[in-house]
Structures are given as C-alpha cells and as structure tokens.
Amino acid sequence: MPVQRPLLSRLSFRRLAHVVTALVAISAVVAAPAAAQEFPEGTMLSDTEIGMTLAAFGRPIFTAGGLDPNTIQLHMVVDDSINAFATQGNNMFLHTGLLLKSRNSNEVIGVMAHEAGHIAGGHTIVTAQDVMGPNTISILSTLLGIAAGVATGKPDLGMAIMMGGQRAAVGQYLTFSRGVEAQADQFALKALQGSHQSAKGLYDFFDRLRGEEALYVAHQDPYVSNHPVTSDRMNAVMTSMEASPYTNQPPDPELERQYRRMVAKLYAFLKPQVATLQKYPEKDTSVEARYARVIAYYRRSQFDKAMPLVDGLLADMPKDPFFWQIKGDMLLSRSKTEPAIEAYREALKVLPNATEIIVAMAHAMLESREDHSADAQVALKHALALDAQNPEAWDLLATAYNRDNNAGMSAYAAAERAILTGQFGDVARYSNQAEKLLEKDTPTWYRLQDIKVVAQNALRDMKDRRR
C-alpha cells in the first residue's frame, strides 16, 4: 500500500512572539502525490536547504550590524508579491515573491540588511498589549489567523484566513516614516560595508520598485507602500556606494550558487509544472535546472523521469544531502521504505542534525514492514532534542512507543503533540491515560502536570471568550 499522506503535508508549529504560526515543510515530502500541491497565500514554508541559504545570506550582515545571527529567526511566506517585514522577537519574514523576483543574492541580502535595520531599531510588529489604534484587531487577526486552522485541524483554512482581506491592515501598520526608513537604510549600508559587500543590490532593488510608486495602490507590491522609496533614500544609497571600496564587488560565487538553487527549488515547488519546464528546459544542464526538473516531475508522480535525474545529480555530487533527501522522499512516496531509509541516512552523514530529514527517516522506518521501532525512537528523540516543538516528531514517537506496547509513553507523546497543535481537549485525555501508566515523581510525570495546567488554562480562556 502506498503511503497515504497528501503532498507536502508535514506540519510543524512554532510560537513566534506570542503568534501561533504554521510552517509547512516543502522538502521532506513523504507522500504519494496524485497532483501538484497548491499552497494558499500565507503558508509558512520551512525547508532545511533554503533555511541554510537564507542564514548564510544573513550571517555576515547581522554580525557586521552588531546583531547575534543566532537570535534572528528567518521565515518564508507564500505570497507572490514582493514584500518583507519583521515582528517582535527578532523574526524576519520574506515573501516567496521577493525571493523569486530578485535578480541575484546581493538583492536579497540588501533587503535582509534593511529589514535587520528595522529589527535593530525596534520598528516591528508587537503584541496585543503593545499595539494600540484602529488597526490592532486586523493586524492581530492576520498574525493569529492561522490559529483557526490549528484549532480546527484545517491549517490551510487558517492560512487563507490569515492572508485573505487582512494584507492591507498589515501594510498600513508597517508603513514607516521617512525617518524610520532612513535609519533602516543606514543600518543596511553600514552592515553591507562592514561585511565587505556591495550596496548595488539594494540600490537596484529600490530603483526597480520606485517605478511602481506611480501605479494605482491596489496594483503595487506591498513593499512599495510599506517602505516608500524616495529620492532622498536613493541618493543616500548612491552616496554610500560612491564612497565604498566594495561597490563593484561581485556577489560571492558560493552565495550565488546557493541563490540559484533556492530559486529553482522554490519555483519548482510553487509553480505549475509547465512553467517550471519552460523556465528550466531539458537543454539547460545546470545543477539548479536539473534539480528543478526533478521536483517538477516528482510533484506529478512522474518517477520514471524524476529518478534518473536525481541519480544523475548524485553521480556528480554524491555527498549532496539534499539530493539524497529528495531521493528518499520519492522512494518513501512509492512505499520503498528500506531504500528510502538508506537515502536519508546518506543525507544525515552530511547533516546529522537536520531535523526534517531525521523525522522523514523515522517516518520511513515506521512505514516499513521491518521492525525499526527502536531505531525510530532513537532518531525521534534526537530530533526532539533539537526541536522540542515539532508535532510530527511527537506524533511519530507516539506510534513508535505504541509499536513497543509502551502505552504510557505513547499517550505522553500524543499529549505533547496535542498541546503543540492546540487540541486542548485531547491533551486532557492523553495526559490522564499516561498518568495511570507512568511512574509518579519522574521528569515525564511532572511534565504531564505542566501540560495539563497549560491545556486547562487554555480551555478556560476559550470558554471565557465565548461568554
């Protein structure tokens, strides 16, 4: 029997500055896809490879700007418009439209440097206690809309609610004064200078957007209205470029390589197959084009075309973890669990702490006809040590414990998953089951008490709001 999970359905939930947001992992595909997956606007994409690329873009500018790169959380939002913004808690959000419509890594880095300036200056969306004014409800509805999907078990619905009709409120809230924009620009210019990078990407990006300012507001990209590009700002960037010894510095070749792969991967996952094959035709034998075609064929279950392509990439780059990962994903989607496990293991030799790949391997182990439950438990405990707020890892761990007839720990793991996904009624049920079976006064037993209190408080708050 094929694995019956919809394409790209793995969900993990994070708490971001008191905002519950859904992240859909795009690379650890563990399904038998019948058709291309459509991503609603507002979907938060989580991908190890792209995350590493964005981190590589950001690390030099954050460091040069005096920010700790480890404290900046980078997120991708599915939206074809060009936009980026920051929220409280050092969270930076980049629209996929910004990434796909950029021309090189230097442009993306320039925008990230500017948004880092907003973070450094405290020009961010804050929490309900801090936001005042008529737009507060709309802004919070946008940021919290996904909670509706979490609570109902229909995350796509929550994502649609989050973006549908609320974009204008966020845009209005994020419209900063010229002074604030100038501060963020100065931070960006200093960070680019300090990291020995050209500001040309930032200038070119602004110059391109400035042409949109004359458009009717409804047709503008949000970045134009949120961050109005003025002549003063453009002149300031140009003045900095004239004085900088790095203005003619070309983009870093390694960052450009990562940029091309990021764009190819995003394009292939987000666009129709026909568009991907037009952008990356068979005659294009570059690594990123072959990668894009692998994904495009895979999304349509055309494994006869996808598998030889990925095998060719691995023949050229046998230690590339992401080619092994997507090969594992394809094998798992065809219920070839043992070869999938081996593919994931090859990926993990290079990236032993890649949570998404660890969880995908554990999934393959639990789908296998062989008994891998002990190995799956070890893998999942490792994944949860890296990311304790990964609901799929807890879900799979509950399954693994159940396979070993460890009902107490299975119920405990299910309670952990339920608390992360907002299923507070299930928390009480699973916690009560676990309490009856687990030894008292152990760390796990005390953790159960904490989970129960959180769930009880949440249910009481929900009941109070209905009154």
N, C-alpha and C positions, 0 to 999 in steps of 0.2 A: 504493500500500500504506500502511495506517495505521502509525503509529509503534508498534512492539510493545514497550512498556515498561509494567509494572504501575503503577497509580496511586500517586503519592506515593512512588516507589521510589528517588529520588535520595538517595544516602548520602554523607555526609562524615564523616571520622573525626578526632577530636581527642585529644591526650594531656592529661588533666586530672589533675594531682597524681599522676602515675605510674599513673593509671587509664585504660585504653582504653575509651572510651565511644562509642556510635553516635549520630549525630544524623540524624534524618530530616527533610528539608526539606518543609514542608507547603504552601508557597505556589507554588513553581516546579514545578507539575505538568506533566509532559511526556509524557503517555501517552494511550492510547485506552482509557478506563476502561469495563469491562464491568459492574462492580458497585462498590458502595461499599467502600473500603478499610477494613479493621479494623486498629486499632493495638493491639498487645499491651501489657499493662502494662509499664512500664519503658522504653518507647520514648522516646528523647530527641528532641524536636521542635526544629527550627531554622527560624525564619521571620524574614525581614528586618523586616517591618512590626511584628510582635509584639515582636521584639527591641528595636526602636527605642522602642516604647511602654514596655517594662519599663525600659529605660535612662533614659527621661525621668522615670519614677517614681522611680528610684533616685538620679539625679544630685544633686538638692538635698539629700537626707538623707545621702548618702555624704559630700558636701562639708562639710555642717554638722557631721558627726561626725568630721571630720579624716581621712577615707579618700579616696584618689585614685579617683574613679569609673572611670578608665581601667584600673584594676587589678582591678576586681570583674567576674567573669565570671558572667553570668546564664543559667540553663538551665531549660528546661521538661521535666518528666517526665510521661508519660501515666499518670495514676492518678486515679481519680475521688474518692479520699479527700482530705480537707483536710490538707495537710502541706507543710512546707518545712524545709530543712536546709542546712548549709554543710559544705564539705570543705576540706582543706588547699589552698593555692594561691588563696585568695580566690574560691572557687566557691560560688555560691548556687543551690540547686535549688528550684524551685517546682512543686508538683504542679498539673496542669491542674484537678483538683478544687477546689483553693484558688482559682484564678482564676475558675472558672465559678460557684462557690458564694458568692463575695464579693458584696457589695451595691453597692460603689462603689469608685472609685480610692483613696479615703482608707483603706479597709480593707486593700487590697493594700499600699499604701505603709507602713501601720503594721506589717504583718507583715515587710515587707522591712527596715524600720528595726530591728526586733527581731533578725532574722537577721544584719543587719550588725553588731549588738552582739556576737553570737557570734563573728563573724569578727574584729572588733576585739579581743575578749578572748581569742582563740585557742581558743575552745571548738568545735573542728571535728574531723571525721573525719580521721585522719592516715594515714601509710603503714605498711606491714608492719613496718618497723624500729621504729616508734614505738608501735604498738598491742600491748598485752600482755593476756593474760587468755583465758578460755574462749570468748569470742565472736569472737576475732580471725578465725578461719577463716571463720565465717559472714559476718562483715562484709565481708571481702575477697572472698568468693565473690559477694556481692551486687554489690559495686562492679566486680568484674572479670568477672562472668558474661558480659557482652557480648563479651568476648574470644573465647569459644567460638563465638559467631556469626560473628565476624570471621574466625577461622581456618578455619571450615568453609564460609564463603561463604553462611551462612544467618543473617543478623543477627537476624531475628525470633525464631529459636530462642534465640539468646544473650540477647535482651531478656527472653524468657519465663523463662529460667533465672535471670536476674538478680533478677526480682521474685518468682517462684514459690517460696514457702516461706521466703524469706530476710528478709521485711519485719520480722518480729518481732525478729530479731537486730539490725538497724539501729536499730529503735525502742528496744531495751534499751540499746544503746550510746549513743544520743543523749539518753537520759533524764538531764537535768542536775539538779544540786542546786538547792535553792531560792535559794541564794546566787548561783549562776551565772545563773539565770533573772532574778533581781533586777538583776544587773549589765547583762544584755542589755536589760532593760526601761528602766533608767536611760539607757543609751546611746540607745535609741529615743526616749525622751521629750525628751532634750536635742537630738537631731537634728531631731525634728519642730518643737520650739520654735525652733531655730536657723534652720530653713528656713521659718518663719512658717506652719506647718501645724498643724491641729488633731490632738489625740490621740484624738479621739472615735472615729475608725475603729478604732484599736487597742482602745479600751475596748469598743466594740460587738462586735468580733470575739471578744475574751476572754469577754464576757458570754454570747455565744451558745454558745461552746464549754464554758463552765462547766456548762451544763445537761447536757452529755454525760458529765460525770465520773461521774455515777451509773449510767451504762449498764454493762452487762457488758463487760469489756475487749475481747472479740472484736468487739463492735459499735461500739466507739469509733473516731472518726477518729484516725489516728496522732498528729496534733498535740497531742491531749489527753494521751496517755500520754507523749509525748516532752517536752512543755512543760506540765506540770501547772499549771492556773490556780488559784491560791489566793486567799483573801480578802485577804491581805496585798498580793499583786500588784495586785489590782483596786483596793484602797484607795490604793496608791501612784500608780496611773494617775489615779484620780479627784482626788487631792490636787494632782497636777501640772496637771490640767485646770482646777481651781478657781483656780489661781494664774496660768494662762496667758492672755494677751490674745488668743490665737488659737483658743480653744476653739470659738467659734461661727463661725469662718472656714469658709465652704463650700468644698467641693472645687474646685480650679482647673477652670474650664469647658473649657479645652483638654485637660487630662488626662482629664476625664470623657468628652469626645468620643472620645479615643483608647481609653479603657477600654471604652466601648460597642462600638467596632469590634473590639477584641481579643476580647471575649467572644463577639460574633456570629460572628467568623471561627473561633474555636476550637470553638464549639458546632456550627457547620455542618460542620466537618471531622471532628469526633469523634462526633457523634450521628447516629442514623438520620435519613433524610430526613423521615420523617413527624413526628418530634419537632421538627426544625428548622422545618418549615412550620407546626406548631402554635404554636411559640414566636414565630415571625416570620411571621404570616399576611399574605395579599395586602393586606388593608386597612391594614396598617402600612406607611406610605410613608417611614419614616425611612431615612436613608442606611444605617445598620447593618442594618436589616431587609432592605432590597433586596440588600445585599451578602451576607447570609446565604443568601438565596434563590438568588442566582447560584451560590454554592458548592454548595448542596444539589442544584440541577438539574444542575450540571456533573458532580458525582460520579456521577450516574445517566445521564450522556451525553444529557441532555435539552437539547441545544444550542438547539433551537427556542424554549425558554423562557429559557435562561441568557443567550444572546447579546443579545436585545433589552434585557434587564435591565441588563447591563453597559454597553451602548451608551447607555442612559438615564442611568446614573451618570456616564459620561464626558461626556455632553452637559451635565450640571450641573457637573461638576468635571473639565474637560478636562486639567488638569495633575496629576491624582492618579496617582502612579506605580504604585500597587498595583492600581488598576483596569485600567491598561494591562498590567500584568504578568499578571493572571489572564485578560485577553482574549488575550494572547499564548499563554498556556498552553492555552487552549481551541482556538485556531487550530492550534497545533502538534499537539495530540492528534488533530486531524482532517486532519493532513498538509498544512495550508495554510501552508506554511513561509514564503513570501515575506511575506504579511500578518503572520505571527507575528513575523518579524524586525523589521518596521516597528513593531509594537506594543511590542516590547521596547526598541527604540531610543527611542520616546517616553518610556517609563519611565526610561530611563537619562539622558535630558535633565535629569530632575529629580534622580535619584540615580545619578550616574555611577560611584560606587564600590560599588554593591550587587552583591556577588559572585554571589549566587544568580541575579540577573537577567542578569548578564553571561554566566554559564555556560549558562543557559537559551537565550539568544540564540545562543551559539556552537553549542549542540546543534541549534537550528533551521537554522543555516547549513550544518551538516554533513549534515542530513537533506534539504536542498534539492537539486533537480535542477540548480540553477545552481551554478557553481563559486565558492564563498565560502571556500575553504580558507585563503587568505591572510588574509582578514578574521577568520576564526575563530581563526587563530593569534595575531593581534594581540590579540583580545579575551581569549583564554585566558591569554596572558602577563600581561595586565593583572590578570585575576582571581587568578592565582597570585602576582603581586607583592603583592596584598592579603591573600591566604591561601594560603600555600605548602603547607598540609596539606589540600588539597581533592582527594580522589582522583578525583572525576568530572572535574574540570578536567584533571588529568593524563591520564585515560583518553581524553577528547575530543581533547586535544592530540596524543596518540599517533596517533589516527585522522587528524587534520589533517596531521601530518607524513607519514603513510603515503600520503595522497592526493597529496602533492607528491613522492612517491618518495624521501623522505628517511628511509631505513630506519634509519640510525644514531640520529637524534634521536627517531624513533618508538620504537625499542627503549629508549632512555634514559627517555622519558616513561612508558613501560609499567613500567619498573623503579621509578620514583618512585611510581607508583600501587601497585605490589605491596608496597613497603616500608610504605606507609601502611595497607594493608589486612591486613598480617600474612601475606601469601603469600610466605614467605621463599624457598621453592624456586623460584618464578617470578623472584624478584629475581636470583638467580644466572644463570638462563637469559637473561633480558633484558640483564643487565649484560655478560655475555660477548658477546652479539650486538653490543651498542653499542660495546664496546671495539674490536672488529675493524674498525669502520667510522668511528669518530670520530678526529679528530686528537689525538695524545697531548699531555700537558702543557698542556691548556686547562682553564679552570674546570669545564667539563662533565665532562671526563675525570677530574679529581680528585674531583669529586662522585661519580662512579661508584665510585671506590675506597672512599669513605666508606660508600656504600650497601652495597657488597659486604661490608665488615667488619661492619656492623650486622647484616646478614642471617646471616652465618656465625656470629656470636656468639649470635644468637637460636636458630638451628638447633642449635648445640652445647648451649645451655642446655636446650632442649626434650628433646634426646637424654639429657642427664644426669638430667633429672627422671623419665624413663621407667625408669631403672635401679633 
